[in-house]
Amino acid sequence: MAKGQKSLKLKLTFPEKVLGDPIIHKLSHDLGVVPNILRGRITDKNAWLDIEIIGNAKSLDKAVKYLAERGVTITKID
């Protein structure tokens, strides 16, 4: 990891209304974090992902705020 970079491991649970939205793309393209998908399950009714996001503290905060605003349930993973 580059100097000043941090990482968060999160379990994301997506509501049906956002399935198909390019949420992970927005994290990397617009919010400046690098997503690393660890595992997950996606169906036509629901989805969850265990993900690690890497970036500076400000970018990580923006990413978590964006996810919450989209209705994604966020749980930190140790």
PDB file as gemmi writes it, atoms N, CA and C in Angstrom:
CRYST1    1.000    1.000    1.000  90.00  90.00  90.00 P 1                      
ATOM      1  N   MET A   1       0.851  -1.176   0.000  1.00  0.00           N  
ATOM      2  CA  MET A   1       0.000   0.000   0.000  1.00  0.00           C  
ATOM      3  C   MET A   1       0.896   1.239   0.000  1.00  0.00           C  
ATOM      4  N   ALA A   2       0.499   2.236  -0.742  1.00  0.00           N  
ATOM      5  CA  ALA A   2       1.267   3.472  -0.829  1.00  0.00           C  
ATOM      6  C   ALA A   2       1.182   4.249   0.486  1.00  0.00           C  
ATOM      7  N   LYS A   3       2.165   5.115   0.692  1.00  0.00           N  
ATOM      8  CA  LYS A   3       2.200   5.935   1.898  1.00  0.00           C  
ATOM      9  C   LYS A   3       0.924   6.782   1.994  1.00  0.00           C  
ATOM     10  N   GLY A   4       0.346   6.833   3.175  1.00  0.00           N  
ATOM     11  CA  GLY A   4      -0.877   7.596   3.394  1.00  0.00           C  
ATOM     12  C   GLY A   4      -2.149   6.850   3.029  1.00  0.00           C  
ATOM     13  N   GLN A   5      -2.000   5.648   2.502  1.00  0.00           N  
ATOM     14  CA  GLN A   5      -3.158   4.850   2.118  1.00  0.00           C  
ATOM     15  C   GLN A   5      -3.612   3.994   3.302  1.00  0.00           C  
ATOM     16  N   LYS A   6      -4.905   3.826   3.403  1.00  0.00           N  
ATOM     17  CA  LYS A   6      -5.497   2.977   4.425  1.00  0.00           C  
ATOM     18  C   LYS A   6      -6.444   2.021   3.734  1.00  0.00           C  
ATOM     19  N   SER A   7      -6.914   1.031   4.476  1.00  0.00           N  
ATOM     20  CA  SER A   7      -7.905   0.128   3.896  1.00  0.00           C  
ATOM     21  C   SER A   7      -9.008  -0.151   4.905  1.00  0.00           C  
ATOM     22  N   LEU A   8     -10.170  -0.413   4.376  1.00  0.00           N  
ATOM     23  CA  LEU A   8     -11.319  -0.829   5.181  1.00  0.00           C  
ATOM     24  C   LEU A   8     -11.864  -2.108   4.573  1.00  0.00           C  
ATOM     25  N   LYS A   9     -12.190  -3.078   5.424  1.00  0.00           N  
ATOM     26  CA  LYS A   9     -12.873  -4.281   4.961  1.00  0.00           C  
ATOM     27  C   LYS A   9     -14.316  -4.164   5.418  1.00  0.00           C  
ATOM     28  N   LEU A  10     -15.219  -4.296   4.454  1.00  0.00           N  
ATOM     29  CA  LEU A  10     -16.634  -4.076   4.708  1.00  0.00           C  
ATOM     30  C   LEU A  10     -17.481  -5.174   4.104  1.00  0.00           C  
ATOM     31  N   LYS A  11     -18.582  -5.469   4.766  1.00  0.00           N  
ATOM     32  CA  LYS A  11     -19.633  -6.313   4.175  1.00  0.00           C  
ATOM     33  C   LYS A  11     -20.711  -5.340   3.713  1.00  0.00           C  
ATOM     34  N   LEU A  12     -21.021  -5.385   2.426  1.00  0.00           N  
ATOM     35  CA  LEU A  12     -22.026  -4.508   1.850  1.00  0.00           C  
ATOM     36  C   LEU A  12     -23.238  -5.340   1.462  1.00  0.00           C  
ATOM     37  N   THR A  13     -24.405  -4.921   1.899  1.00  0.00           N  
ATOM     38  CA  THR A  13     -25.656  -5.565   1.519  1.00  0.00           C  
ATOM     39  C   THR A  13     -26.465  -4.541   0.737  1.00  0.00           C  
ATOM     40  N   PHE A  14     -26.772  -4.897  -0.512  1.00  0.00           N  
ATOM     41  CA  PHE A  14     -27.416  -3.965  -1.428  1.00  0.00           C  
ATOM     42  C   PHE A  14     -28.917  -4.179  -1.459  1.00  0.00           C  
ATOM     43  N   PRO A  15     -29.705  -3.094  -1.375  1.00  0.00           N  
ATOM     44  CA  PRO A  15     -31.151  -3.235  -1.519  1.00  0.00           C  
ATOM     45  C   PRO A  15     -31.511  -3.489  -2.985  1.00  0.00           C  
ATOM     46  N   GLU A  16     -32.638  -4.113  -3.206  1.00  0.00           N  
ATOM     47  CA  GLU A  16     -33.061  -4.478  -4.560  1.00  0.00           C  
ATOM     48  C   GLU A  16     -33.117  -3.268  -5.490  1.00  0.00           C  
ATOM     49  N   LYS A  17     -33.483  -2.107  -4.954  1.00  0.00           N  
ATOM     50  CA  LYS A  17     -33.647  -0.917  -5.805  1.00  0.00           C  
ATOM     51  C   LYS A  17     -32.354  -0.445  -6.465  1.00  0.00           C  
ATOM     52  N   VAL A  18     -31.187  -0.831  -5.948  1.00  0.00           N  
ATOM     53  CA  VAL A  18     -29.923  -0.379  -6.558  1.00  0.00           C  
ATOM     54  C   VAL A  18     -29.197  -1.479  -7.332  1.00  0.00           C  
ATOM     55  N   LEU A  19     -29.768  -2.681  -7.368  1.00  0.00           N  
ATOM     56  CA  LEU A  19     -29.125  -3.757  -8.116  1.00  0.00           C  
ATOM     57  C   LEU A  19     -29.034  -3.337  -9.583  1.00  0.00           C  
ATOM     58  N   GLY A  20     -27.875  -3.496 -10.163  1.00  0.00           N  
ATOM     59  CA  GLY A  20     -27.656  -3.077 -11.543  1.00  0.00           C  
ATOM     60  C   GLY A  20     -27.040  -1.701 -11.664  1.00  0.00           C  
ATOM     61  N   ASP A  21     -27.050  -0.921 -10.591  1.00  0.00           N  
ATOM     62  CA  ASP A  21     -26.390   0.390 -10.605  1.00  0.00           C  
ATOM     63  C   ASP A  21     -24.875   0.186 -10.527  1.00  0.00           C  
ATOM     64  N   PRO A  22     -24.092   1.038 -11.177  1.00  0.00           N  
ATOM     65  CA  PRO A  22     -22.632   0.876 -11.195  1.00  0.00           C  
ATOM     66  C   PRO A  22     -21.948   1.430  -9.935  1.00  0.00           C  
ATOM     67  N   ILE A  23     -22.346   0.925  -8.786  1.00  0.00           N  
ATOM     68  CA  ILE A  23     -21.862   1.459  -7.513  1.00  0.00           C  
ATOM     69  C   ILE A  23     -20.369   1.209  -7.318  1.00  0.00           C  
ATOM     70  N   ILE A  24     -19.888   0.018  -7.588  1.00  0.00           N  
ATOM     71  CA  ILE A  24     -18.466  -0.291  -7.403  1.00  0.00           C  
ATOM     72  C   ILE A  24     -17.621   0.518  -8.384  1.00  0.00           C  
ATOM     73  N   HIS A  25     -18.113   0.698  -9.601  1.00  0.00           N  
ATOM     74  CA  HIS A  25     -17.413   1.529 -10.585  1.00  0.00           C  
ATOM     75  C   HIS A  25     -17.263   2.954 -10.066  1.00  0.00           C  
ATOM     76  N   LYS A  26     -18.331   3.500  -9.504  1.00  0.00           N  
ATOM     77  CA  LYS A  26     -18.275   4.871  -8.983  1.00  0.00           C  
ATOM     78  C   LYS A  26     -17.253   4.988  -7.863  1.00  0.00           C  
ATOM     79  N   LEU A  27     -17.140   3.964  -7.021  1.00  0.00           N  
ATOM     80  CA  LEU A  27     -16.139   4.010  -5.952  1.00  0.00           C  
ATOM     81  C   LEU A  27     -14.746   4.223  -6.524  1.00  0.00           C  
ATOM     82  N   SER A  28     -14.416   3.476  -7.571  1.00  0.00           N  
ATOM     83  CA  SER A  28     -13.061   3.563  -8.119  1.00  0.00           C  
ATOM     84  C   SER A  28     -12.899   4.760  -9.053  1.00  0.00           C  
ATOM     85  N   HIS A  29     -13.882   5.042  -9.860  1.00  0.00           N  
ATOM     86  CA  HIS A  29     -13.738   6.073 -10.882  1.00  0.00           C  
ATOM     87  C   HIS A  29     -13.924   7.481 -10.337  1.00  0.00           C  
ATOM     88  N   ASP A  30     -14.922   7.690  -9.498  1.00  0.00           N  
ATOM     89  CA  ASP A  30     -15.267   9.041  -9.050  1.00  0.00           C  
ATOM     90  C   ASP A  30     -14.816   9.370  -7.634  1.00  0.00           C  
ATOM     91  N   LEU A  31     -14.664   8.358  -6.782  1.00  0.00           N  
ATOM     92  CA  LEU A  31     -14.372   8.623  -5.375  1.00  0.00           C  
ATOM     93  C   LEU A  31     -12.936   8.291  -4.974  1.00  0.00           C  
ATOM     94  N   GLY A  32     -12.138   7.786  -5.899  1.00  0.00           N  
ATOM     95  CA  GLY A  32     -10.709   7.624  -5.654  1.00  0.00           C  
ATOM     96  C   GLY A  32     -10.304   6.509  -4.718  1.00  0.00           C  
ATOM     97  N   VAL A  33     -11.117   5.468  -4.613  1.00  0.00           N  
ATOM     98  CA  VAL A  33     -10.695   4.314  -3.823  1.00  0.00           C  
ATOM     99  C   VAL A  33     -10.526   3.115  -4.746  1.00  0.00           C  
ATOM    100  N   VAL A  34      -9.707   2.189  -4.319  1.00  0.00           N  
ATOM    101  CA  VAL A  34      -9.493   0.957  -5.078  1.00  0.00           C  
ATOM    102  C   VAL A  34     -10.298  -0.144  -4.402  1.00  0.00           C  
ATOM    103  N   PRO A  35     -11.315  -0.690  -5.096  1.00  0.00           N  
ATOM    104  CA  PRO A  35     -12.085  -1.769  -4.500  1.00  0.00           C  
ATOM    105  C   PRO A  35     -11.458  -3.124  -4.813  1.00  0.00           C  
ATOM    106  N   ASN A  36     -11.442  -3.984  -3.822  1.00  0.00           N  
ATOM    107  CA  ASN A  36     -10.988  -5.360  -3.987  1.00  0.00           C  
ATOM    108  C   ASN A  36     -12.117  -6.245  -3.469  1.00  0.00           C  
ATOM    109  N   ILE A  37     -12.814  -6.911  -4.376  1.00  0.00           N  
ATOM    110  CA  ILE A  37     -13.935  -7.765  -3.984  1.00  0.00           C  
ATOM    111  C   ILE A  37     -13.375  -9.085  -3.472  1.00  0.00           C  
ATOM    112  N   LEU A  38     -13.684  -9.409  -2.227  1.00  0.00           N  
ATOM    113  CA  LEU A  38     -13.168 -10.610  -1.583  1.00  0.00           C  
ATOM    114  C   LEU A  38     -14.074 -11.812  -1.821  1.00  0.00           C  
ATOM    115  N   ARG A  39     -15.381 -11.603  -1.746  1.00  0.00           N  
ATOM    116  CA  ARG A  39     -16.367 -12.649  -2.018  1.00  0.00           C  
ATOM    117  C   ARG A  39     -17.743 -11.985  -2.046  1.00  0.00           C  
ATOM    118  N   GLY A  40     -18.716 -12.714  -2.535  1.00  0.00           N  
ATOM    119  CA  GLY A  40     -20.048 -12.139  -2.570  1.00  0.00           C  
ATOM    120  C   GLY A  40     -21.048 -13.053  -3.237  1.00  0.00           C  
ATOM    121  N   ARG A  41     -22.270 -12.564  -3.275  1.00  0.00           N  
ATOM    122  CA  ARG A  41     -23.364 -13.289  -3.931  1.00  0.00           C  
ATOM    123  C   ARG A  41     -24.315 -12.254  -4.502  1.00  0.00           C  
ATOM    124  N   ILE A  42     -24.647 -12.423  -5.767  1.00  0.00           N  
ATOM    125  CA  ILE A  42     -25.545 -11.501  -6.445  1.00  0.00           C  
ATOM    126  C   ILE A  42     -26.649 -12.309  -7.108  1.00  0.00           C  
ATOM    127  N   THR A  43     -27.891 -11.958  -6.798  1.00  0.00           N  
ATOM    128  CA  THR A  43     -29.045 -12.568  -7.463  1.00  0.00           C  
ATOM    129  C   THR A  43     -29.898 -11.433  -8.029  1.00  0.00           C  
ATOM    130  N   ASP A  44     -31.011 -11.765  -8.632  1.00  0.00           N  
ATOM    131  CA  ASP A  44     -31.879 -10.714  -9.162  1.00  0.00           C  
ATOM    132  C   ASP A  44     -32.689 -10.022  -8.061  1.00  0.00           C  
ATOM    133  N   LYS A  45     -32.681 -10.556  -6.851  1.00  0.00           N  
ATOM    134  CA  LYS A  45     -33.445  -9.977  -5.739  1.00  0.00           C  
ATOM    135  C   LYS A  45     -32.589  -9.263  -4.696  1.00  0.00           C  
ATOM    136  N   ASN A  46     -31.343  -9.720  -4.509  1.00  0.00           N  
ATOM    137  CA  ASN A  46     -30.486  -9.102  -3.497  1.00  0.00           C  
ATOM    138  C   ASN A  46     -29.022  -9.397  -3.807  1.00  0.00           C  
ATOM    139  N   ALA A  47     -28.165  -8.721  -3.085  1.00  0.00           N  
ATOM    140  CA  ALA A  47     -26.729  -8.934  -3.280  1.00  0.00           C  
ATOM    141  C   ALA A  47     -25.979  -8.544  -2.019  1.00  0.00           C  
ATOM    142  N   TRP A  48     -24.870  -9.231  -1.804  1.00  0.00           N  
ATOM    143  CA  TRP A  48     -23.943  -8.832  -0.752  1.00  0.00           C  
ATOM    144  C   TRP A  48     -22.530  -9.042  -1.281  1.00  0.00           C  
ATOM    145  N   LEU A  49     -21.621  -8.217  -0.801  1.00  0.00           N  
ATOM    146  CA  LEU A  49     -20.207  -8.328  -1.142  1.00  0.00           C  
ATOM    147  C   LEU A  49     -19.379  -8.099   0.105  1.00  0.00           C  
ATOM    148  N   ASP A  50     -18.334  -8.899   0.277  1.00  0.00           N  
ATOM    149  CA  ASP A  50     -17.271  -8.574   1.215  1.00  0.00           C  
ATOM    150  C   ASP A  50     -16.219  -7.894   0.366  1.00  0.00           C  
ATOM    151  N   ILE A  51     -15.850  -6.683   0.745  1.00  0.00           N  
ATOM    152  CA  ILE A  51     -14.985  -5.861  -0.088  1.00  0.00           C  
ATOM    153  C   ILE A  51     -13.949  -5.152   0.774  1.00  0.00           C  
ATOM    154  N   GLU A  52     -12.784  -4.956   0.215  1.00  0.00           N  
ATOM    155  CA  GLU A  52     -11.767  -4.115   0.839  1.00  0.00           C  
ATOM    156  C   GLU A  52     -11.642  -2.887  -0.042  1.00  0.00           C  
ATOM    157  N   ILE A  53     -11.711  -1.710   0.567  1.00  0.00           N  
ATOM    158  CA  ILE A  53     -11.485  -0.488  -0.196  1.00  0.00           C  
ATOM    159  C   ILE A  53     -10.218   0.173   0.329  1.00  0.00           C  
ATOM    160  N   ILE A  54      -9.404   0.644  -0.604  1.00  0.00           N  
ATOM    161  CA  ILE A  54      -8.097   1.209  -0.278  1.00  0.00           C  
ATOM    162  C   ILE A  54      -8.056   2.640  -0.808  1.00  0.00           C  
ATOM    163  N   GLY A  55      -7.571   3.551   0.020  1.00  0.00           N  
ATOM    164  CA  GLY A  55      -7.442   4.945  -0.389  1.00  0.00           C  
ATOM    165  C   GLY A  55      -7.010   5.789   0.792  1.00  0.00           C  
ATOM    166  N   ASN A  56      -6.952   7.096   0.584  1.00  0.00           N  
ATOM    167  CA  ASN A  56      -6.624   7.968   1.716  1.00  0.00           C  
ATOM    168  C   ASN A  56      -7.871   8.129   2.586  1.00  0.00           C  
ATOM    169  N   ALA A  57      -7.680   8.629   3.777  1.00  0.00           N  
ATOM    170  CA  ALA A  57      -8.774   8.707   4.757  1.00  0.00           C  
ATOM    171  C   ALA A  57      -9.972   9.488   4.215  1.00  0.00           C  
ATOM    172  N   LYS A  58      -9.726  10.590   3.525  1.00  0.00           N  
ATOM    173  CA  LYS A  58     -10.812  11.420   2.985  1.00  0.00           C  
ATOM    174  C   LYS A  58     -11.607  10.649   1.933  1.00  0.00           C  
ATOM    175  N   SER A  59     -10.921   9.945   1.045  1.00  0.00           N  
ATOM    176  CA  SER A  59     -11.598   9.155   0.015  1.00  0.00           C  
ATOM    177  C   SER A  59     -12.408   8.018   0.609  1.00  0.00           C  
ATOM    178  N   LEU A  60     -11.861   7.353   1.626  1.00  0.00           N  
ATOM    179  CA  LEU A  60     -12.595   6.272   2.287  1.00  0.00           C  
ATOM    180  C   LEU A  60     -13.864   6.802   2.940  1.00  0.00           C  
ATOM    181  N   ASP A  61     -13.765   7.953   3.601  1.00  0.00           N  
ATOM    182  CA  ASP A  61     -14.948   8.557   4.224  1.00  0.00           C  
ATOM    183  C   ASP A  61     -16.015   8.887   3.179  1.00  0.00           C  
ATOM    184  N   LYS A  62     -15.588   9.463   2.051  1.00  0.00           N  
ATOM    185  CA  LYS A  62     -16.532   9.790   0.978  1.00  0.00           C  
ATOM    186  C   LYS A  62     -17.192   8.534   0.423  1.00  0.00           C  
ATOM    187  N   ALA A  63     -16.412   7.472   0.281  1.00  0.00           N  
ATOM    188  CA  ALA A  63     -16.943   6.218  -0.256  1.00  0.00           C  
ATOM    189  C   ALA A  63     -17.999   5.625   0.675  1.00  0.00           C  
ATOM    190  N   VAL A  64     -17.714   5.602   1.972  1.00  0.00           N  
ATOM    191  CA  VAL A  64     -18.668   5.059   2.946  1.00  0.00           C  
ATOM    192  C   VAL A  64     -19.947   5.908   2.961  1.00  0.00           C  
ATOM    193  N   LYS A  65     -19.791   7.214   2.898  1.00  0.00           N  
ATOM    194  CA  LYS A  65     -20.956   8.108   2.873  1.00  0.00           C  
ATOM    195  C   LYS A  65     -21.789   7.863   1.620  1.00  0.00           C  
ATOM    196  N   TYR A  66     -21.141   7.716   0.477  1.00  0.00           N  
ATOM    197  CA  TYR A  66     -21.846   7.448  -0.783  1.00  0.00           C  
ATOM    198  C   TYR A  66     -22.634   6.138  -0.694  1.00  0.00           C  
ATOM    199  N   LEU A  67     -21.999   5.086  -0.185  1.00  0.00           N  
ATOM    200  CA  LEU A  67     -22.671   3.792  -0.059  1.00  0.00           C  
ATOM    201  C   LEU A  67     -23.915   3.912   0.825  1.00  0.00           C  
ATOM    202  N   ALA A  68     -23.777   4.592   1.962  1.00  0.00           N  
ATOM    203  CA  ALA A  68     -24.903   4.761   2.882  1.00  0.00           C  
ATOM    204  C   ALA A  68     -26.033   5.551   2.211  1.00  0.00           C  
ATOM    205  N   GLU A  69     -25.680   6.588   1.454  1.00  0.00           N  
ATOM    206  CA  GLU A  69     -26.694   7.393   0.764  1.00  0.00           C  
ATOM    207  C   GLU A  69     -27.459   6.577  -0.282  1.00  0.00           C  
ATOM    208  N   ARG A  70     -26.827   5.576  -0.849  1.00  0.00           N  
ATOM    209  CA  ARG A  70     -27.472   4.708  -1.844  1.00  0.00           C  
ATOM    210  C   ARG A  70     -28.335   3.637  -1.179  1.00  0.00           C  
ATOM    211  N   GLY A  71     -28.309   3.559   0.153  1.00  0.00           N  
ATOM    212  CA  GLY A  71     -29.125   2.566   0.868  1.00  0.00           C  
ATOM    213  C   GLY A  71     -28.423   1.256   1.127  1.00  0.00           C  
ATOM    214  N   VAL A  72     -27.115   1.215   0.882  1.00  0.00           N  
ATOM    215  CA  VAL A  72     -26.329   0.001   1.117  1.00  0.00           C  
ATOM    216  C   VAL A  72     -26.093  -0.136   2.624  1.00  0.00           C  
ATOM    217  N   THR A  73     -26.344  -1.325   3.154  1.00  0.00           N  
ATOM    218  CA  THR A  73     -26.049  -1.606   4.559  1.00  0.00           C  
ATOM    219  C   THR A  73     -24.570  -1.964   4.669  1.00  0.00           C  
ATOM    220  N   ILE A  74     -23.875  -1.285   5.579  1.00  0.00           N  
ATOM    221  CA  ILE A  74     -22.417  -1.435   5.712  1.00  0.00           C  
ATOM    222  C   ILE A  74     -22.083  -1.995   7.077  1.00  0.00           C  
ATOM    223  N   THR A  75     -21.300  -3.066   7.087  1.00  0.00           N  
ATOM    224  CA  THR A  75     -20.809  -3.660   8.329  1.00  0.00           C  
ATOM    225  C   THR A  75     -19.310  -3.821   8.199  1.00  0.00           C  
ATOM    226  N   LYS A  76     -18.567  -3.305   9.171  1.00  0.00           N  
ATOM    227  CA  LYS A  76     -17.110  -3.456   9.141  1.00  0.00           C  
ATOM    228  C   LYS A  76     -16.726  -4.900   9.435  1.00  0.00           C  
ATOM    229  N   ILE A  77     -15.725  -5.373   8.719  1.00  0.00           N  
ATOM    230  CA  ILE A  77     -15.187  -6.717   8.917  1.00  0.00           C  
ATOM    231  C   ILE A  77     -13.799  -6.560   9.551  1.00  0.00           C  
ATOM    232  N   ASP A  78     -13.493  -7.391  10.543  1.00  0.00           N  
ATOM    233  CA  ASP A  78     -12.164  -7.334  11.162  1.00  0.00           C  
ATOM    234  C   ASP A  78     -11.158  -8.116  10.358  1.00  0.00           C  
TER     235      ASP A  78                                                      
END                                                                             
